[in-house]
Amino acid sequence: METLQELQRSIGNIQELHSVVRTMKALAAVNINQYQEAVQSLRTYRETVLTGLAFLLRTHPGLGRASARPSHGKYGAVVFGSDQGMCGRLNEDVAERALKRLASENEPRVLAVGQRVENRLRSDGAGQVEYLSVPGSVEHVTTRVQDILIALDDWQRQGVTTMDLFYTRYETGTTGTVSRKRLLPVDNALLADTAKSIPAGRTLPLNPVNVDTLFSSLVREHLFVSLFRAFCESLASENAARLASMQGAEKNINDRLDELKGHYHQRRQMSITEELLDIVTGFEALASDEEEESAHPSA
């Protein structure tokens, strides 16, 4: 049986762990909010880019046909996961979704964003896997998106013509849903729908820039927005999963703390009882000695 001192130490350790878990919960909640706000801030920018593409397609329909998927070429995938643990099955689920798609391709190129998802992809034979670390805050997402764009340019020079994104889309109240999004070639259906959504007018914006150059620039901005959004969605989902894990851990810690406190109070009561018994026993022994001395006084 543990002593009172041992129980006190155990309770102290559990209380320190509880403080750490509460701090991690607070950080996860703050991170979810900042990544959600980043996604919302992209909405207007994304609409502006798509509107520009739609105007170009209205005046130059051949641009959309030129961006259609070629009949040959290699396949590439960008898979978003995490560098840190305690986020449930986020890495396993997104890796499994990507692996199902990669299985049908010959020598696919894979860029894993996050060490844990990279380890999973490598262990399951995903092919040639490259790695990028996950940014620690929303301020560093832009830099990492630019790193991905550089890698994708290199892929294109090596013959990769089709690219997909695999990430966990954040949904309020859940840990997220694994999603697959076509990155390249640009989805012609999306561009066509955007073109239809723009009301017809008597005039269109003037364009002093070469059409092909402008189209390429807008497509690149569209890729930037898509990657940035996937990053923030994945990071929000990671923190939501971590928050859920910390909530489960906090419940277990509270249960264990209640159990230890119960043992401590029980052991303390036993200690008090033993001390009282010792006092009573000592008192009775003294009283017995006094009675014997009274019955047999010394001569």
N, C-alpha and C positions, 0 to 999 in steps of 0.2 A: 504494500500500500504506500502511495506517495505521502511524503511528509507535507506539513503546511508550507514550509519554505519552497519545496519543489512545486507545489500547486500554485503558489504565488508567482513563481518564475514563469510557469506555463501560461498563467492568465496574462501576465505582462507581455509575453511574446505574442500571444494571440491578439491582444489589443493593439500592439504595434503593427501586426499584419493587417488588422482591420483598418487602421489609419491609411496604410499604403493602398489598400483596395479602394477605399473611398476617394483617395486622390486620383487614382487611375480612372475611376468612374467619372469624376468631374472633368478630367482632361479629355476623355473620350467624347463626352457630351459637347464640350466646347469645340472639339475638332469636327464633329458632325455638322454643327451649325456653320462653321466657316467654309466647309466644303460645299454645303448646300447653297450658301450665299454665292459662292464662286460659280456654281452651275447656273443659278438664276441670272447672274450678271452677264453670262454668255448669250442669253436668249436674244437680245436685241442685236448683238454683233453677228450672231449666226444668221438671223433673218436678213440683215443687211447684205451679207456675203451671198446668200442664196438668191436674194433679189437681183443682185448684180449678175449672177450667173443666168438667171431667168431672162433678163433683158438681152443678154448676149445670145441666148438660144432663140429668142424670138426673132432677132434680126439675122442670125447666122445659124440656122438649124443644123448645118453640117458639123458644127463643133460637138454636138451631143453624140452624133454617130461616130465621130472620130475617137471619142473617149470610151467607146464600147469595149467590152472584154475581147482581147485577141483570141484567136483559135488555139494558140500555143503559148507556152511560157511556164515559169515556175510559180510556186505558191509560197506565200509567207504569212506568218501570224504573229501578232503582238499580244502577249498574254499578261494581264495585270494581276499581280498577287500581292504578297506582303514580305517584308524583311523580318518582321517580328511575329511572335507567336501569340497565343491566347486570343485567337480570333475564330474559333470554331473550325468549321470545315471549309472556310472560304477558299483556301489554296487548293484543297483536294477537289472541290466541286468545279472550279474554273479550269483546273488542269484536265479533269476528266472530260469536260465539254470540248476543250481544244484537242485532246488526243483522239477523240472520235472523228473529228474533221481531218486531222493530220494523217490518220491511218490510210486515207484514200489518195494521198499525194505521194509523188516520188521525190525523195530528197527535199523536203520542204525546209524553208528557213524559218527559224523561230527566235523571237526576241522576248525573253522573260523579264518582266519588270517586278523584281522581288526575289530574294534569295530562296525563300521557301517554295515558291511555285517553280523556280528554276530547278531545285533539287528533285521535285516531283516529276517534272517533265523529263529530266535527264535519266532518272531511274527507270522510267517507263519507256525509254527509247524513242523520244520525240524527234530525234534527228540532230541536226546542227543547231545547238541552242546558244544564243548570246544572252548576256545579262546586263541589266541596268538596275541600280539601286532605287528604292522608293524615296521620294522627297519627304523631308520631315515636316513641311508646312506648305500652305498654299502659295506662299511667296516663291518657293523654289520649283513649283510645277512647270512654269514657263521654260526654265532652263532645261528641265528634263524632257519636255516636249520637243524642244529644239534638237536635243541629242537623238531622239527617236527619228525625227525628220531626216537628220543626217544619215542615220543607219538605213532608212528606207530609200534614200537616194542611192546609196551604195548597192542596195538590193536590186534596184531597177537597172543599174548598170550591169549587174550580173544576170539579168534576164528574168527577174521576178516581176510578173505582170498583175498578179492577183494577191491582194492582201486583206486580211480580216483582223478585227479587234475582238478579243475575248476578255470580258471584264464582268464584275458583279455590279449590277445596277441597284442603287439604293432606293428603298421604298420605306416610307415612314411606318414605324411599328414593326419592321421585320429586319432581318440581317442581310437582306438583298436577294436578288435573282440573277443568276448567271445569264449573260447576254452575248450574242455574237452580232457584230456590226461590220458590214462591208466598207472597207476604207478605200481601196482602189480595185478596179476602176470606179470612178464616181457613179453612183446609182442614177441611171438615166431616168428611172421612174420618179425619183425624188425631184430631179431637175424639171421634169415635164410637169409634175404637179405644182411645183413652185411657179413655173411660167404661167400656168392656167390661173393661179390665184391672183396674179397681178391684173388689175382692171385695165382694159384697153383705153388708150388715149390717142390724141391726134399727133402727139410728138413723143419721141423717145430721147433719153439723155444723149448728148453728144459725147463721142469717144475719140479723143485725139491720140490715143495709144494704139499700137498694133493689136489687132484682135486676138491673135494667137498668144501674144505676150500677156495681155490682160486676162484672157481665159486661164492661162497657166497660173498667174498670180492669184486669181480668185479660187482656183482649185486648191492651191497650196494653203490659202487662208482657211478653206473649208476643212482641209486635213488637220490644220492646227486646232481649229475649234473642236473637231471630232476627238482628237487625242486628248486635249485639255479636259473635255467633258468626261471622257472615259476615265481619266486619271482621278478626277474629283469624285466621280460616282464610286469608283473602286475604293478610294480612301475613306469616303463616308461609310461605305459598307463594312470596311475593315474595322472602323471605330465602333460601328453599331454592333458588330459581332463581339468585339472586345468588351463593350458595355454590357452585353448580355452575359458574357462569361464572368465579368466582375460581379454582376448581380447574383449569379448563381453562387460564386465564391463567397460573397458577403453573407448570403443565407446560411451556407455551411459554417462559416466562421461564427455567426451569431449562435447557431445551434451548439457548436463546440464550446463557445464561451459560456453559454448557459449551463452546459453540462459540467464544465470545470468549476464554475461558481457553485453549482450544487454540491459537487464533491468537496469543495473547499469549506462550505458552510457545515456540511455533514462532518467533515474531519475536525473542524474547529469545535463543533458541539461535542464530539467525542473527546477531544482534548480537555475541554472544560469539565466534562463529566468525570474524566479520569482524575483531574486535579481536585475536584470536589470529593471524590471517593478517597483520594489520598489524605485530604484534610480530615475527613470524618474518621477514617481508619486511625490516623495519628491521634486524633482527639480521644477516640475510644480506648486506644492503647494507654494514653496518659491517665485517663479516668480509671482504667483497670489497675494501673500501678498505684494510684492514690488510694484505691479501695483496699488493696493488699497491705499497704503500709498502715492504713487505719486499723485493719483487723489484726495485724501483728506488729504492735508498736515495739520499738527496740527497748531492751531492758535498761 
